Amino acid sequence: MRDVKSFPAKNNNENPLFHLYQSVSFWRVLKNTIIIECCRFFPWIAGKRKLYRKLLGMEIGAKTAFAYKATPDLLFPEKITIGSNTIIGYNTTILTHEYLIKEYRVGEVIIGDNVLIGANVTILPGIIIGDNATIGAGTVVSKNIPPGAFVTSNPMQMK
């Protein structure tokens, strides 16, 4: 099971995304969006890592690389921890929140050292990915991945 905290919808059970700015400041979301959108296209990998650390509060190890258009969570990027020498593939999305009809959920994402994440992967909130794991392109990571595992597909399958 993913490690997430649930918060019920307010305002007569209206969906909580409609009331997003009651849970996160508009200005914070705007700042995060500008930084992340600029970094998605920024070609200097070490510079991108430094901006994510300093401006968004993400914990990112040395030699970790975010490929072109990889996207960390816009609302709670500080809940992302990534180890050293990890590759985050092209157009990958790392989510730390999810909005549902009657609640929203928030959870940390922890990615270990020497992890390879392929292109177009989606990592859901509350996930832990162990050291030396490999995640194939297009996988939706909906469960924790143990160290050294190889996972692919949607739904996710361990190989």
N, C-alpha and C positions, 0 to 999 in steps of 0.2 A: 504494500500500500504506500502511496506517496505521502510524504510528510507535509501537509498543508494545514493552514488555519482557515476556518470558514467564518464568514461574517454574513449575517442575514440581511436580506433586502429591507430597506426602510421605506417609508412613504407608501403605505397600503400595498405592499408587495409589488411595486413597480420594479422592473429590472434594474439592478444596481449600476449597470453601465450607463443608463440614462442619467444617473446621479453621480457620475464618476468623480466630480470635483468636491464631493463631500468626503471622499476617502483619500484623495490625493490633490494637492494644490495645483491649480491651473498653471501657475508660473513654473512650478517644478516640472510638470509634464512638458511644457513648452521648451524649457531649457534642455531637458533630456532629449527631446525630439530633435532639436537643432543639432546638438552634439552628435547623437547617434546617426542622423541622416548624413551629416558631413563626413563622419568617420567611415560610413559604409562605402564611400567612394574614394577615401583618402588612401593613396598608394603606399605610404611609408608605414610599414608594419610596426616597427618599434615605436614610432610616434603615436600611432593609433592606440597601442597598448598603454602608453603613458597618459594619453587623454582620458581613456576609460578609467584608469586608476585615480587620477587626480581630480577630474571633473565629475565623475559619476560614483566614485567610491567602490568600484569593483576591485576584488582581490584577484590579481592575475600574476602568475609566475613568470620567471625569465624565459625568454625564447618561445613564448606562446604566440601564435600567429592567428589573427582573424582574417580570413579570405575576403575578397571583394563581396560586398553586399550582405555579409553576415550581420545579424541584428540581435543585440541583447535587448532585454525587456525595457520598454519605455517608461513604465511606472515605478518599478522597484529594481533598478540595475544593481544597487548596492547589495542585493541578496544573491549575487552571482559570485562564486569563487571558482577559479580555474588554476590548476597546477602549472608546473613548468613543462616546457617543450611539447605543448599540446597544439594541435591544428584544429581550428574551427572552420569547416568547409564553406564553400561558396553558397550564399543565400540561406545559410542555416539560421534558425530562429531559436533563441533561448528565452523561454517564458518563466517568469516568477509569479504571474497572476493569471487568473481565469475568471471571467464574469459569466455567471449562469442566470437563469430567470429569477430564481429566488434567493441567490446568495452569490458572493464572490469569494475566491480563495486566493491565498498568498502562501508561497513556500520557497525556501532557498533551493538553489541549484548548485551542487558541488560536483566539479569535474576534476578528476585526478591528474597526475603527471603522465606524460607520454601517451596521451589519448589522441586517437585519430577519429575525427568526426567528418563524415563525407558531406557532399553537397546536398542541399535541400532537406536537411534533417530538421525536425521540430522536437525540441526538448521541453516537456511539460513541467510545471512547477512541482517542487518537492522531490526532485530526482537526485540521486547520488550515482555518479559514474566512477567506477574504480580505476586505479592506475593501469596503464597499458591496455585499456579496452579499445576496440575498434568498432565504429558504428558505420554501417554501409549507407550509401546515398539513399535519400528518400525515406528513411526510417522515422517513424514517430515514436520517440522514447517516452513510454508511458509507465515504465517500471524501473526500479533501480537495476544497475548493471554491475555485476561483480568484477573485480580486477581480472584483467587478462581475457575477458570475454569478447566474442565476436558476435555482433547482432546485426540483423538486416530486416528489411521488409516492413510492410504495414498490413496487418498487425505485426508488431515486433516479434522476431523469432531468434533465439540463441542458436548459434551453429556450433 
